[in-house]
């Protein structure tokens, strides 16, 4: 009787040891991807202002440009252009120039055409 209990105990231990050894090891979680550094909103706004002032038809207007990092993606900058111009075409032209500056994600074109 003692032998049967001993064999049953050893068999139970062997089954448990086998079951525990067959559980796959969990791998360590991969490190989170590094966030891109925040873009320099002031520098990008200045670049937009330089690009607008380089345009012969827009240079005459005192357009103000501000920039802010996007809250969801700080490596991108949203710029806002304020001021007034003579026509809707000039307003559209300013927006298109601003969109082409590297680092600009979105342009808030608050320019008011006089006509």
C-alpha positions in Angstrom: 0.0 0.0 0.0 2.8 2.3 0.9 4.4 1.6 -2.5 1.2 2.5 -4.3 1.0 5.8 -2.5 4.7 6.5 -3.2 4.3 5.7 -6.9 1.1 7.8 -7.1 2.9 10.7 -5.4 5.9 10.4 -7.7 3.7 10.2 -10.7 1.8 13.3 -9.6 5.1 15.2 -9.1 6.3 14.0 -12.6 3.1 15.2 -14.2 3.2 18.6 -12.5 6.9 19.1 -13.4 6.1 18.2 -17.1 3.1 20.5 -17.2 5.1 23.4 -15.7 8.0 22.9 -18.1 5.8 23.0 -21.1 4.5 26.5 -20.4 6.2 28.8 -22.9 8.4 31.5 -21.5 7.0 35.0 -21.7 9.3 37.3 -23.6 10.0 40.7 -22.2 7.9 43.4 -23.8 9.6 45.3 -26.6 10.6 48.8 -25.6 8.1 51.5 -26.7 9.2 53.3 -29.8 10.9 56.6 -29.1 8.8 59.6 -29.8 10.0 62.0 -32.3 11.4 65.1 -30.8 9.1 68.2 -30.8 9.6 70.4 -33.9 10.7 74.0 -33.3 7.4 75.8 -33.9 8.9 79.2 -33.8 11.6 78.4 -36.3 9.0 76.9 -38.7 6.8 79.9 -38.3 9.8 82.1 -39.1 10.5 80.0 -42.2 6.9 80.5 -43.4 7.2 84.3 -42.8 10.4 84.3 -44.9 8.8 82.4 -47.6 5.8 84.7 -47.7 8.0 87.8 -47.7 10.0 86.3 -50.6 6.9 86.4 -52.8 6.8 89.8 -54.6 3.0 90.2 -54.3 2.8 89.2 -50.7 5.8 91.1 -49.4 3.9 94.4 -49.3 1.4 93.0 -46.7 2.3 92.7 -43.0 1.2 89.1 -42.6 1.8 87.6 -39.1 2.7 84.0 -38.8 2.6 81.9 -35.6 3.3 78.3 -35.1 2.3 75.6 -32.5 3.2 72.0 -32.2 0.4 69.5 -32.9 -0.8 68.0 -29.7 -1.1 64.5 -31.0 2.2 64.6 -33.0 4.6 67.2 -31.6 7.0 66.6 -34.4 4.6 68.5 -36.7 3.7 72.2 -36.6 0.4 73.9 -37.4 0.9 77.5 -38.5 -1.6 80.4 -38.4 -1.4 83.3 -40.8 -3.2 86.5 -39.9 -3.5 89.8 -41.8 -5.2 91.2 -44.8 -4.5 91.2 -48.5 -6.1 92.9 -51.6 -7.6 89.8 -53.1 -8.7 86.2 -52.5 -6.1 85.0 -54.9 -3.4 86.5 -52.7 -4.9 84.8 -49.7 -4.9 81.5 -51.5 -1.3 82.0 -52.7 -0.2 82.7 -49.1 -1.8 79.4 -47.9 -0.1 77.4 -50.7 3.3 78.9 -50.0 2.9 78.1 -46.3 1.9 74.5 -46.9 5.1 73.9 -48.9 7.5 74.9 -46.0 9.1 71.8 -44.5 7.7 70.9 -41.1 4.3 72.5 -41.7 1.4 70.1 -41.1 -1.6 72.4 -41.3 -2.2 76.0 -42.2 -4.9 78.1 -40.5 -5.3 80.8 -43.1 -7.0 83.7 -41.3 -6.1 86.2 -44.0 -8.9 88.6 -44.9 -9.1 89.8 -48.5 -10.2 93.4 -48.9 -12.2 92.5 -52.1 
